[in-house]
Amino acid sequence: PPTSTRKLALFPSTSHVRSEVAKVAIAILGALGGNPAAFDILGSISNTQFSNDGKFLLISNGNKKPSLWNLEKGELLAKFDAGARVYYARFSPDSKMVATSDLHGYTKIWDTANGEVIASIGDKDDRGIVLGWSADSSKIFLNPRRKDDLRSYDPKTGQMIHRFELSNPNGSFLRQDGKIAITAPRGNKQVLFQVWDAEDAKLLVTVPRTKGQDAIISLKW
């Protein structure tokens, strides 16, 4: 793109660096101890997000009130009252919404125009972490915190749209265009990973797991 549209965010503070190092250390110790929340923190270190159109920056590195900035004017637009520390955030492809997931697994959808909450997803028995969006911004995908299926939701109502049956909450991956999802299986030692049509949660391919092959922990495209 033209030089005028390129943006770079710098965080030179030594206190910020120390904080990030501490989070990594705590997350590793927690992961070794089998704490699923530790994987959430470890996977979200330095989770500062640019919107797709380059107009917004969301800073959500464990803040209870992540901040949304207008990059063109250098102005603070809003501080979202998430209620708990936020380690995960994803802008919608059209940059009109941003989703935040807090430490407890509650997800909120925010309007980038006015900073207001559009919808909330999750309750005491059903919590998750935002994975990504569909290309048209009509669906948001959440990985559950407990052993359950990857799901898609309507970001404007918070209602569930599809469930990816027998997928594992640890290790799901959404292709950048939001059309393909890849998951590890749940409770099936014969399958290494699954490939889905993310639009309708239709299972396209299962890749077999060979004898003696370890289960996978994470997936990257």
C-alpha positions in Angstrom: 0.0 0.0 0.0 1.1 3.7 -0.3 3.5 4.8 2.4 0.9 7.1 3.9 -1.4 4.2 4.8 1.3 2.2 6.6 1.1 2.2 10.4 3.4 0.8 13.1 2.6 0.6 16.8 5.6 0.8 19.2 5.6 -0.1 22.9 9.1 0.9 24.2 8.3 0.9 27.9 10.5 -1.4 30.0 7.7 -1.9 32.4 5.5 -3.2 29.5 8.3 -5.6 28.6 8.6 -6.8 32.1 4.9 -7.4 32.3 4.9 -9.4 29.1 7.8 -11.5 30.3 6.0 -12.2 33.6 2.8 -13.2 31.7 4.8 -15.7 29.5 6.5 -17.2 32.6 3.2 -17.6 34.5 1.4 -19.0 31.4 4.1 -21.6 30.8 4.0 -22.7 34.4 0.2 -22.9 34.3 0.3 -24.8 31.0 2.7 -27.3 32.4 0.3 -27.7 35.4 -2.6 -28.5 33.0 -4.5 -25.2 33.5 -6.4 -24.5 30.3 -6.6 -20.8 31.1 -2.8 -20.7 30.8 -3.0 -21.6 27.1 -5.4 -18.6 26.6 -2.9 -16.2 28.1 0.1 -17.7 26.4 -1.6 -17.5 23.0 -2.5 -13.9 23.4 0.7 -12.2 24.5 1.0 -8.7 23.1 -2.5 -9.0 21.7 -2.7 -5.5 20.2 -4.9 -5.4 17.2 -5.2 -3.2 14.1 -8.5 -3.1 12.3 -8.5 -4.3 8.6 -9.0 -0.8 7.3 -6.1 0.5 9.3 -8.3 3.1 11.1 -8.4 1.6 14.6 -6.1 0.1 17.1 -7.3 -1.9 20.1 -5.0 -2.4 23.1 -6.1 -5.4 25.2 -3.1 -6.8 26.9 -4.8 -8.0 30.0 -6.7 -4.7 30.5 -10.1 -4.7 32.2 -10.9 -1.7 30.0 -9.3 -2.3 26.6 -8.8 1.0 24.7 -9.9 1.7 21.1 -7.9 4.4 19.3 -8.5 6.4 16.1 -5.1 6.1 14.3 -5.8 8.8 11.8 -6.3 11.4 14.6 -4.4 9.8 17.4 -7.4 10.0 19.6 -8.8 7.6 22.2 -12.3 6.7 21.1 -13.4 4.5 23.9 -12.5 2.3 26.8 -14.6 -0.8 26.8 -15.8 -1.9 30.2 -15.2 -5.6 29.8 -15.6 -6.4 33.5 -12.5 -8.6 33.6 -9.1 -8.8 32.1 -9.1 -9.1 28.3 -6.5 -11.2 26.6 -8.2 -11.9 23.2 -9.7 -9.5 20.7 -10.6 -9.7 17.0 -11.8 -7.0 14.7 -14.5 -7.9 12.2 -13.3 -7.8 8.5 -15.5 -4.7 7.8 -13.9 -3.0 10.9 -17.3 -2.0 12.2 -17.1 -4.4 15.2 -14.6 -5.8 17.5 -14.9 -8.8 19.8 -13.2 -9.1 23.1 -13.0 -12.3 25.3 -12.1 -11.9 29.0 -10.2 -14.1 31.3 -13.4 -15.9 32.4 -14.5 -16.7 28.8 -17.2 -14.1 28.3 -17.2 -12.5 24.9 -18.6 -9.0 24.0 -19.1 -7.5 20.6 -18.5 -3.7 20.4 -19.4 -1.1 17.9 -16.3 0.7 16.7 -18.3 3.8 15.8 -19.6 4.6 19.3 -17.9 2.1 21.6 -21.2 0.6 22.7 -21.9 -3.1 23.4 -23.8 -4.8 20.5 -24.1 -8.3 22.0 -22.7 -10.5 24.8 -21.9 -14.2 24.4 -21.5 -16.7 27.2 -22.9 -17.7 30.5 -21.8 -19.6 33.6 -22.0 -23.0 31.8 -21.1 -21.9 28.3 -18.0 -19.8 27.9 -15.4 -19.3 25.2 -12.6 -17.4 23.5 -13.0 -15.5 20.2 -11.2 -17.3 17.3 -12.2 -15.2 14.3 -14.8 -13.9 11.9 -16.4 -14.9 8.6 -15.3 -12.8 5.6 -18.7 -10.9 5.5 -18.6 -10.2 9.2 -21.9 -12.1 9.7 -20.5 -14.8 12.0 -18.1 -14.9 14.8 -16.3 -18.1 15.9 -15.7 -19.1 19.5 -13.6 -21.8 21.0 -15.3 -23.1 24.2 -13.3 -23.1 27.4 -14.4 -26.6 28.4 -14.5 -29.8 26.4 -17.1 -28.9 23.8 -17.5 -27.9 20.1 -16.2 -24.9 18.2 -19.2 -22.7 17.4 -20.3 -19.8 15.3 -22.6 -17.0 16.5 -24.5 -14.0 15.1 -22.4 -11.1 16.4 -25.5 -8.8 16.5 -27.7 -11.0 18.5 -25.3 -13.4 20.3 -27.3 -16.4 19.1 -25.5 -19.6 18.1 -25.6 -20.4 14.4 -23.6 -23.6 14.0 -21.8 -26.2 16.1 -18.8 -28.1 14.8 -19.6 -31.5 16.3 -16.9 -33.4 18.2 -14.2 -30.8 17.7 -11.6 -30.1 20.4 -11.6 -26.7 22.0 -7.7 -26.7 22.1 -6.1 -26.3 18.7 -8.8 -24.9 16.4 -7.7 -22.7 13.5 -9.6 -20.5 11.2 -8.3 -19.6 7.7 -7.7 -15.9 7.1 -10.7 -15.6 4.8 -13.0 -17.2 7.4 -14.1 -20.0 5.0 -12.2 -23.0 6.3 -11.9 -24.2 9.9 -9.4 -26.8 11.0 -9.9 -28.6 14.4 -8.4 -31.3 16.4 -10.9 -34.1 17.1 -12.5 -34.8 20.5 -12.6 -38.3 21.8 -11.5 -39.9 18.5 -7.9 -41.3 18.5 -8.3 -42.5 14.9 -8.4 -38.9 13.5 -5.5 -36.5 13.5 -7.4 -33.4 12.5 -10.6 -32.3 10.8 -11.3 -29.8 7.9 -14.6 -27.9 7.9 -16.6 -25.6 5.7 -16.8 -22.8 8.2 -19.9 -21.3 6.5 -22.2 -24.2 7.4 -20.1 -26.3 9.8 -20.0 -29.1 7.2 -17.2 -31.6 7.8 -15.1 -31.8 4.5 -12.2 -34.0 5.4 -10.8 -36.1 8.3 -7.1 -36.8 8.3 -6.3 -40.2 9.9 -4.0 -40.6 12.8 -1.5 -43.3 12.2 -0.5 -45.9 14.8 1.9 -44.5 17.4 1.3 -40.9 16.2 0.9 -38.3 18.9 -2.2 -36.1 19.1 -1.7 -32.5 17.9 -1.8 -29.6 20.3 -2.1 -26.7 17.9 -2.6 -25.9 14.2 -1.3 -23.2 11.9 -2.2 -22.4 8.3 
